[in-house]
Amino acid sequence: MRQYEIMYIIRPDMEEEAQTSLIERFNNVLTDNGAEIDKVDEMGKQRLAYEIKDYRDGYYVVIKFSGDENPVNEFDRQAKFSDDIIRHMAIRVDDEQ
């Protein structure tokens, strides 16, 4: 299994309950598709380097997990349809040899 990391930014004007629900939903997208989540790091609200969709701030979340490409592809597909996620990026972490 390969190691992956997904960083996504949630729009800052969401209520805390809705935000927690969204994070849980996207964690479930990964686990339902065979990923094993190692760590979820909620980095909190931070200033964006540039304006995205009329937002100057965003709530950052980083998920580290292991799995194959299926969970990454499904996360990417659903994040594109979600208006609550203003930006996301998935990377494969290289094995250190």
N, CA, C and O atoms as CSV, one atom per row, in Angstrom:
chain,resi,resn,atom,element,x,y,z
A,1,MET,N,N,0.832,-1.180,0.000
A,1,MET,CA,C,0.000,0.000,0.000
A,1,MET,C,C,0.881,1.249,0.000
A,1,MET,O,O,1.906,1.308,0.679
A,2,ARG,N,N,0.470,2.210,-0.751
A,2,ARG,CA,C,1.224,3.459,-0.844
A,2,ARG,C,C,0.716,4.483,0.156
A,2,ARG,O,O,-0.427,4.424,0.611
A,3,GLN,N,N,1.588,5.420,0.488
A,3,GLN,CA,C,1.241,6.506,1.401
A,3,GLN,C,C,0.786,7.718,0.581
A,3,GLN,O,O,1.407,8.065,-0.423
A,4,TYR,N,N,-0.291,8.347,1.013
A,4,TYR,CA,C,-0.820,9.533,0.362
A,4,TYR,C,C,-1.076,10.621,1.397
A,4,TYR,O,O,-1.185,10.371,2.597
A,5,GLU,N,N,-1.167,11.835,0.875
A,5,GLU,CA,C,-1.517,12.971,1.715
A,5,GLU,C,C,-2.456,13.857,0.907
A,5,GLU,O,O,-2.169,14.208,-0.238
A,6,ILE,N,N,-3.569,14.209,1.511
A,6,ILE,CA,C,-4.529,15.118,0.862
A,6,ILE,C,C,-4.660,16.354,1.735
A,6,ILE,O,O,-4.895,16.266,2.940
A,7,MET,N,N,-4.503,17.506,1.100
A,7,MET,CA,C,-4.721,18.775,1.783
A,7,MET,C,C,-5.912,19.422,1.091
A,7,MET,O,O,-5.960,19.524,-0.135
A,8,TYR,N,N,-6.872,19.857,1.904
A,8,TYR,CA,C,-7.998,20.571,1.316
A,8,TYR,C,C,-8.381,21.754,2.183
A,8,TYR,O,O,-8.127,21.780,3.387
A,9,ILE,N,N,-9.002,22.737,1.535
A,9,ILE,CA,C,-9.380,23.977,2.201
A,9,ILE,C,C,-10.901,24.101,2.149
A,9,ILE,O,O,-11.518,24.050,1.085
A,10,ILE,N,N,-11.477,24.263,3.326
A,10,ILE,CA,C,-12.923,24.413,3.457
A,10,ILE,C,C,-13.251,25.901,3.535
A,10,ILE,O,O,-12.503,26.674,4.134
A,11,ARG,N,N,-14.357,26.297,2.937
A,11,ARG,CA,C,-14.741,27.715,2.990
A,11,ARG,C,C,-14.888,28.145,4.457
A,11,ARG,O,O,-15.401,27.379,5.273
A,12,PRO,N,N,-14.448,29.344,4.792
A,12,PRO,CA,C,-14.351,29.767,6.191
A,12,PRO,C,C,-15.674,30.152,6.855
A,12,PRO,O,O,-15.730,30.260,8.080
A,13,ASP,N,N,-16.722,30.358,6.088
A,13,ASP,CA,C,-17.978,30.830,6.668
A,13,ASP,C,C,-18.943,29.706,7.057
A,13,ASP,O,O,-20.124,29.965,7.285
A,14,MET,N,N,-18.463,28.475,7.134
A,14,MET,CA,C,-19.297,27.347,7.551
A,14,MET,C,C,-19.407,27.301,9.070
A,14,MET,O,O,-18.482,27.691,9.782
A,15,GLU,N,N,-20.541,26.824,9.552
A,15,GLU,CA,C,-20.703,26.618,10.989
A,15,GLU,C,C,-19.852,25.424,11.406
A,15,GLU,O,O,-19.546,24.550,10.595
A,16,GLU,N,N,-19.477,25.400,12.676
A,16,GLU,CA,C,-18.564,24.364,13.182
A,16,GLU,C,C,-19.130,22.955,13.014
A,16,GLU,O,O,-18.396,22.033,12.661
A,17,GLU,N,N,-20.417,22.783,13.262
A,17,GLU,CA,C,-21.037,21.465,13.124
A,17,GLU,C,C,-21.009,20.985,11.676
A,17,GLU,O,O,-20.712,19.821,11.405
A,18,ALA,N,N,-21.318,21.877,10.761
A,18,ALA,CA,C,-21.305,21.529,9.341
A,18,ALA,C,C,-19.885,21.210,8.884
A,18,ALA,O,O,-19.678,20.316,8.064
A,19,GLN,N,N,-18.931,21.928,9.405
A,19,GLN,CA,C,-17.523,21.720,9.074
A,19,GLN,C,C,-17.068,20.338,9.559
A,19,GLN,O,O,-16.420,19.599,8.819
A,20,THR,N,N,-17.409,19.999,10.795
A,20,THR,CA,C,-17.061,18.695,11.356
A,20,THR,C,C,-17.720,17.577,10.558
A,20,THR,O,O,-17.103,16.543,10.303
A,21,SER,N,N,-18.955,17.783,10.169
A,21,SER,CA,C,-19.685,16.806,9.371
A,21,SER,C,C,-19.029,16.606,8.005
A,21,SER,O,O,-18.933,15.479,7.519
A,22,LEU,N,N,-18.581,17.693,7.391
A,22,LEU,CA,C,-17.916,17.615,6.091
A,22,LEU,C,C,-16.598,16.844,6.193
A,22,LEU,O,O,-16.306,15.998,5.348
A,23,ILE,N,N,-15.814,17.133,7.214
A,23,ILE,CA,C,-14.545,16.437,7.410
A,23,ILE,C,C,-14.796,14.941,7.617
A,23,ILE,O,O,-14.090,14.104,7.054
A,24,GLU,N,N,-15.795,14.613,8.421
A,24,GLU,CA,C,-16.150,13.220,8.666
A,24,GLU,C,C,-16.607,12.537,7.381
A,24,GLU,O,O,-16.246,11.390,7.116
A,25,ARG,N,N,-17.399,13.242,6.594
A,25,ARG,CA,C,-17.903,12.682,5.334
A,25,ARG,C,C,-16.766,12.343,4.382
A,25,ARG,O,O,-16.764,11.281,3.760
A,26,PHE,N,N,-15.797,13.249,4.269
A,26,PHE,CA,C,-14.693,12.993,3.347
A,26,PHE,C,C,-13.703,11.968,3.904
A,26,PHE,O,O,-13.028,11.288,3.131
A,27,ASN,N,N,-13.604,11.845,5.223
A,27,ASN,CA,C,-12.824,10.746,5.807
A,27,ASN,C,C,-13.470,9.415,5.450
A,27,ASN,O,O,-12.782,8.444,5.136
A,28,ASN,N,N,-14.808,9.377,5.502
A,28,ASN,CA,C,-15.539,8.159,5.152
A,28,ASN,C,C,-15.410,7.817,3.672
A,28,ASN,O,O,-15.406,6.641,3.310
A,29,VAL,N,N,-15.306,8.826,2.816
A,29,VAL,CA,C,-15.090,8.575,1.388
A,29,VAL,C,C,-13.801,7.770,1.214
A,29,VAL,O,O,-13.752,6.829,0.422
A,30,LEU,N,N,-12.766,8.144,1.957
A,30,LEU,CA,C,-11.487,7.438,1.862
A,30,LEU,C,C,-11.589,6.020,2.418
A,30,LEU,O,O,-11.193,5.062,1.753
A,31,THR,N,N,-12.117,5.884,3.631
A,31,THR,CA,C,-12.171,4.564,4.266
A,31,THR,C,C,-13.132,3.613,3.544
A,31,THR,O,O,-12.869,2.413,3.472
A,32,ASP,N,N,-14.225,4.128,3.017
A,32,ASP,CA,C,-15.172,3.290,2.271
A,32,ASP,C,C,-14.570,2.753,0.983
A,32,ASP,O,O,-15.055,1.760,0.440
A,33,ASN,N,N,-13.526,3.392,0.491
A,33,ASN,CA,C,-12.860,2.955,-0.740
A,33,ASN,C,C,-11.536,2.252,-0.467
A,33,ASN,O,O,-10.708,2.114,-1.367
A,34,GLY,N,N,-11.333,1.807,0.775
A,34,GLY,CA,C,-10.192,0.952,1.082
A,34,GLY,C,C,-8.974,1.622,1.684
A,34,GLY,O,O,-7.947,0.964,1.850
A,35,ALA,N,N,-9.041,2.894,2.017
A,35,ALA,CA,C,-7.889,3.582,2.604
A,35,ALA,C,C,-7.850,3.372,4.119
A,35,ALA,O,O,-8.883,3.193,4.763
A,36,GLU,N,N,-6.651,3.396,4.663
A,36,GLU,CA,C,-6.463,3.353,6.114
A,36,GLU,C,C,-5.898,4.702,6.545
A,36,GLU,O,O,-4.748,5.021,6.241
A,37,ILE,N,N,-6.696,5.485,7.247
A,37,ILE,CA,C,-6.289,6.830,7.649
A,37,ILE,C,C,-5.310,6.741,8.818
A,37,ILE,O,O,-5.602,6.122,9.841
A,38,ASP,N,N,-4.144,7.369,8.651
A,38,ASP,CA,C,-3.119,7.398,9.690
A,38,ASP,C,C,-3.292,8.614,10.589
A,38,ASP,O,O,-3.151,8.518,11.808
A,39,LYS,N,N,-3.601,9.769,9.979
A,39,LYS,CA,C,-3.670,10.999,10.756
A,39,LYS,C,C,-4.539,12.026,10.034
A,39,LYS,O,O,-4.454,12.181,8.816
A,40,VAL,N,N,-5.373,12.722,10.798
A,40,VAL,CA,C,-6.152,13.853,10.284
A,40,VAL,C,C,-5.708,15.073,11.082
A,40,VAL,O,O,-5.880,15.130,12.299
A,41,ASP,N,N,-5.141,16.039,10.384
A,41,ASP,CA,C,-4.617,17.242,11.037
A,41,ASP,C,C,-5.458,18.444,10.604
A,41,ASP,O,O,-5.363,18.906,9.467
A,42,GLU,N,N,-6.274,18.935,11.520
A,42,GLU,CA,C,-7.061,20.140,11.244
A,42,GLU,C,C,-6.193,21.331,11.625
A,42,GLU,O,O,-5.989,21.611,12.806
A,43,MET,N,N,-5.692,22.019,10.625
A,43,MET,CA,C,-4.757,23.117,10.858
A,43,MET,C,C,-5.465,24.421,11.204
A,43,MET,O,O,-4.827,25.379,11.640
A,44,GLY,N,N,-6.772,24.459,11.011
A,44,GLY,CA,C,-7.548,25.630,11.393
A,44,GLY,C,C,-7.640,26.674,10.299
A,44,GLY,O,O,-7.202,26.466,9.167
A,45,LYS,N,N,-8.218,27.793,10.669
A,45,LYS,CA,C,-8.439,28.895,9.735
A,45,LYS,C,C,-7.135,29.661,9.515
A,45,LYS,O,O,-6.472,30.077,10.466
A,46,GLN,N,N,-6.787,29.835,8.251
A,46,GLN,CA,C,-5.566,30.544,7.888
A,46,GLN,C,C,-5.834,31.453,6.694
A,46,GLN,O,O,-6.772,31.246,5.925
A,47,ARG,N,N,-4.991,32.451,6.567
A,47,ARG,CA,C,-5.066,33.399,5.459
A,47,ARG,C,C,-4.588,32.716,4.184
A,47,ARG,O,O,-3.568,32.027,4.192
A,48,LEU,N,N,-5.314,32.903,3.099
A,48,LEU,CA,C,-4.909,32.366,1.804
A,48,LEU,C,C,-3.876,33.286,1.157
A,48,LEU,O,O,-3.875,34.492,1.404
A,49,ALA,N,N,-3.013,32.727,0.343
A,49,ALA,CA,C,-2.010,33.524,-0.346
A,49,ALA,C,C,-2.656,34.442,-1.389
A,49,ALA,O,O,-2.148,35.525,-1.680
A,50,TYR,N,N,-3.771,33.993,-1.937
A,50,TYR,CA,C,-4.523,34.794,-2.904
A,50,TYR,C,C,-5.991,34.421,-2.769
A,50,TYR,O,O,-6.327,33.373,-2.217
A,51,GLU,N,N,-6.840,35.262,-3.263
A,51,GLU,CA,C,-8.279,35.066,-3.134
A,51,GLU,C,C,-8.733,33.884,-3.987
A,51,GLU,O,O,-8.363,33.766,-5.155
A,52,ILE,N,N,-9.540,33.011,-3.383
A,52,ILE,CA,C,-10.115,31.866,-4.092
A,52,ILE,C,C,-11.623,31.922,-3.906
A,52,ILE,O,O,-12.115,31.903,-2.777
A,53,LYS,N,N,-12.356,31.991,-5.010
A,53,LYS,CA,C,-13.820,32.041,-4.971
A,53,LYS,C,C,-14.326,33.109,-4.003
A,53,LYS,O,O,-15.261,32.860,-3.242
A,54,ASP,N,N,-13.728,34.269,-4.024
A,54,ASP,CA,C,-14.084,35.423,-3.194
A,54,ASP,C,C,-13.797,35.232,-1.705
A,54,ASP,O,O,-14.318,35.981,-0.879
A,55,TYR,N,N,-12.982,34.246,-1.353
A,55,TYR,CA,C,-12.587,34.043,0.044
A,55,TYR,C,C,-11.126,34.432,0.229
A,55,TYR,O,O,-10.286,34.137,-0.621
A,56,ARG,N,N,-10.830,35.091,1.335
A,56,ARG,CA,C,-9.454,35.457,1.675
A,56,ARG,C,C,-8.869,34.549,2.759
A,56,ARG,O,O,-7.658,34.541,2.982
A,57,ASP,N,N,-9.742,33.780,3.435
A,57,ASP,CA,C,-9.330,32.833,4.470
A,57,ASP,C,C,-9.894,31.464,4.122
A,57,ASP,O,O,-10.800,31.342,3.299
A,58,GLY,N,N,-9.347,30.435,4.761
A,58,GLY,CA,C,-9.856,29.083,4.573
A,58,GLY,C,C,-9.499,28.216,5.752
A,58,GLY,O,O,-8.554,28.510,6.485
A,59,TYR,N,N,-10.247,27.150,5.940
A,59,TYR,CA,C,-9.994,26.202,7.019
A,59,TYR,C,C,-9.244,25.014,6.412
A,59,TYR,O,O,-9.789,24.282,5.586
A,60,TYR,N,N,-7.993,24.833,6.828
A,60,TYR,CA,C,-7.116,23.825,6.248
A,60,TYR,C,C,-7.233,22.489,6.967
A,60,TYR,O,O,-7.285,22.437,8.195
A,61,VAL,N,N,-7.274,21.397,6.182
A,61,VAL,CA,C,-7.291,20.038,6.721
A,61,VAL,C,C,-6.294,19.200,5.922
A,61,VAL,O,O,-6.280,19.249,4.692
A,62,VAL,N,N,-5.455,18.425,6.631
A,62,VAL,CA,C,-4.498,17.529,5.986
A,62,VAL,C,C,-4.778,16.111,6.481
A,62,VAL,O,O,-4.854,15.865,7.685
A,63,ILE,N,N,-4.931,15.178,5.530
A,63,ILE,CA,C,-5.171,13.778,5.858
A,63,ILE,C,C,-4.010,12.953,5.317
A,63,ILE,O,O,-3.665,13.053,4.139
A,64,LYS,N,N,-3.408,12.137,6.184
A,64,LYS,CA,C,-2.362,11.202,5.772
A,64,LYS,C,C,-2.959,9.805,5.859
A,64,LYS,O,O,-3.544,9.429,6.875
A,65,PHE,N,N,-2.802,9.033,4.771
A,65,PHE,CA,C,-3.403,7.701,4.754
A,65,PHE,C,C,-2.622,6.781,3.826
A,65,PHE,O,O,-1.785,7.229,3.043
A,66,SER,N,N,-2.908,5.494,3.927
A,66,SER,CA,C,-2.307,4.519,3.027
A,66,SER,C,C,-3.422,3.806,2.273
A,66,SER,O,O,-4.522,3.613,2.790
A,67,GLY,N,N,-3.112,3.423,1.051
A,67,GLY,CA,C,-4.103,2.769,0.206
A,67,GLY,C,C,-3.628,2.755,-1.232
A,67,GLY,O,O,-2.441,2.923,-1.512
A,68,ASP,N,N,-4.567,2.554,-2.137
A,68,ASP,CA,C,-4.223,2.615,-3.559
A,68,ASP,C,C,-4.843,3.878,-4.161
A,68,ASP,O,O,-5.185,4.813,-3.438
A,69,GLU,N,N,-4.984,3.898,-5.485
A,69,GLU,CA,C,-5.474,5.113,-6.149
A,69,GLU,C,C,-6.986,5.295,-6.058
A,69,GLU,O,O,-7.473,6.412,-6.227
A,70,ASN,N,N,-7.738,4.236,-5.796
A,70,ASN,CA,C,-9.203,4.340,-5.776
A,70,ASN,C,C,-9.728,5.374,-4.780
A,70,ASN,O,O,-10.569,6.191,-5.156
A,71,PRO,N,N,-9.266,5.373,-3.523
A,71,PRO,CA,C,-9.775,6.389,-2.591
A,71,PRO,C,C,-9.404,7.813,-3.011
A,71,PRO,O,O,-10.182,8.746,-2.819
A,72,VAL,N,N,-8.217,7.969,-3.583
A,72,VAL,CA,C,-7.770,9.295,-4.033
A,72,VAL,C,C,-8.663,9.789,-5.163
A,72,VAL,O,O,-9.091,10.943,-5.167
A,73,ASN,N,N,-8.938,8.919,-6.113
A,73,ASN,CA,C,-9.785,9.293,-7.251
A,73,ASN,C,C,-11.205,9.640,-6.811
A,73,ASN,O,O,-11.796,10.597,-7.311
A,74,GLU,N,N,-11.749,8.865,-5.880
A,74,GLU,CA,C,-13.114,9.132,-5.404
A,74,GLU,C,C,-13.174,10.426,-4.590
A,74,GLU,O,O,-14.127,11.194,-4.715
A,75,PHE,N,N,-12.155,10.668,-3.754
A,75,PHE,CA,C,-12.092,11.921,-2.994
A,75,PHE,C,C,-12.047,13.100,-3.962
A,75,PHE,O,O,-12.782,14.075,-3.799
A,76,ASP,N,N,-11.188,13.007,-4.963
A,76,ASP,CA,C,-11.044,14.070,-5.956
A,76,ASP,C,C,-12.365,14.326,-6.681
A,76,ASP,O,O,-12.756,15.476,-6.875
A,77,ARG,N,N,-13.042,13.266,-7.075
A,77,ARG,CA,C,-14.313,13.396,-7.800
A,77,ARG,C,C,-15.358,14.102,-6.937
A,77,ARG,O,O,-16.035,15.019,-7.404
A,78,GLN,N,N,-15.490,13.676,-5.676
A,78,GLN,CA,C,-16.512,14.272,-4.822
A,78,GLN,C,C,-16.143,15.688,-4.372
A,78,GLN,O,O,-17.027,16.526,-4.195
A,79,ALA,N,N,-14.851,15.963,-4.187
A,79,ALA,CA,C,-14.426,17.302,-3.780
A,79,ALA,C,C,-14.705,18.326,-4.881
A,79,ALA,O,O,-14.996,19.487,-4.595
A,80,LYS,N,N,-14.617,17.895,-6.129
A,80,LYS,CA,C,-14.903,18.800,-7.247
A,80,LYS,C,C,-16.366,19.232,-7.262
A,80,LYS,O,O,-16.686,20.335,-7.705
A,81,PHE,N,N,-17.256,18.361,-6.776
A,81,PHE,CA,C,-18.684,18.668,-6.760
A,81,PHE,C,C,-19.121,19.413,-5.508
A,81,PHE,O,O,-20.229,19.949,-5.462
A,82,SER,N,N,-18.266,19.454,-4.492
A,82,SER,CA,C,-18.630,20.095,-3.233
A,82,SER,C,C,-18.321,21.592,-3.283
A,82,SER,O,O,-17.192,21.991,-3.570
A,83,ASP,N,N,-19.325,22.409,-3.003
A,83,ASP,CA,C,-19.111,23.855,-2.956
A,83,ASP,C,C,-18.405,24.273,-1.669
A,83,ASP,O,O,-17.895,25.389,-1.573
A,84,ASP,N,N,-18.374,23.377,-0.680
A,84,ASP,CA,C,-17.764,23.699,0.605
A,84,ASP,C,C,-16.244,23.593,0.582
A,84,ASP,O,O,-15.570,24.227,1.394
A,85,ILE,N,N,-15.695,22.801,-0.337
A,85,ILE,CA,C,-14.241,22.684,-0.476
A,85,ILE,C,C,-13.815,23.621,-1.599
A,85,ILE,O,O,-14.211,23.453,-2.752
A,86,ILE,N,N,-12.997,24.615,-1.239
A,86,ILE,CA,C,-12.624,25.614,-2.247
A,86,ILE,C,C,-11.341,25.247,-2.984
A,86,ILE,O,O,-11.074,25.782,-4.060
A,87,ARG,N,N,-10.541,24.338,-2.416
A,87,ARG,CA,C,-9.322,23.882,-3.097
A,87,ARG,C,C,-8.879,22.579,-2.450
A,87,ARG,O,O,-9.026,22.411,-1.240
A,88,HIS,N,N,-8.335,21.648,-3.242
A,88,HIS,CA,C,-7.793,20.406,-2.686
A,88,HIS,C,C,-6.632,19.919,-3.538
A,88,HIS,O,O,-6.521,20.233,-4.723
A,89,MET,N,N,-5.777,19.146,-2.899
A,89,MET,CA,C,-4.615,18.598,-3.596
A,89,MET,C,C,-4.236,17.266,-2.950
A,89,MET,O,O,-4.183,17.152,-1.725
A,90,ALA,N,N,-3.975,16.270,-3.779
A,90,ALA,CA,C,-3.547,14.957,-3.284
A,90,ALA,C,C,-2.153,14.672,-3.821
A,90,ALA,O,O,-1.867,14.906,-4.996
A,91,ILE,N,N,-1.289,14.164,-2.950
A,91,ILE,CA,C,0.055,13.784,-3.381
A,91,ILE,C,C,0.373,12.385,-2.865
A,91,ILE,O,O,-0.136,11.963,-1.826
A,92,ARG,N,N,1.219,11.675,-3.602
A,92,ARG,CA,C,1.715,10.387,-3.129
A,92,ARG,C,C,3.043,10.643,-2.442
A,92,ARG,O,O,3.932,11.279,-3.008
A,93,VAL,N,N,3.173,10.149,-1.230
A,93,VAL,CA,C,4.393,10.329,-0.470
A,93,VAL,C,C,5.371,9.240,-0.875
A,93,VAL,O,O,5.052,8.054,-0.797
A,94,ASP,N,N,6.567,9.640,-1.311
A,94,ASP,CA,C,7.561,8.658,-1.741
A,94,ASP,C,C,8.071,7.851,-0.568
A,94,ASP,O,O,8.232,8.367,0.539
A,95,ASP,N,N,8.325,6.576,-0.823
A,95,ASP,CA,C,8.937,5.732,0.201
A,95,ASP,C,C,10.388,6.125,0.358
A,95,ASP,O,O,11.104,6.292,-0.629
A,96,GLU,N,N,10.822,6.274,1.599
A,96,GLU,CA,C,12.217,6.602,1.848
A,96,GLU,C,C,13.008,5.306,1.861
A,96,GLU,O,O,12.709,4.388,2.624
A,97,GLN,N,N,14.029,5.243,1.001
A,97,GLN,CA,C,14.826,4.019,0.880
A,97,GLN,C,C,16.257,4.280,1.212
A,97,GLN,O,O,17.078,3.364,1.164
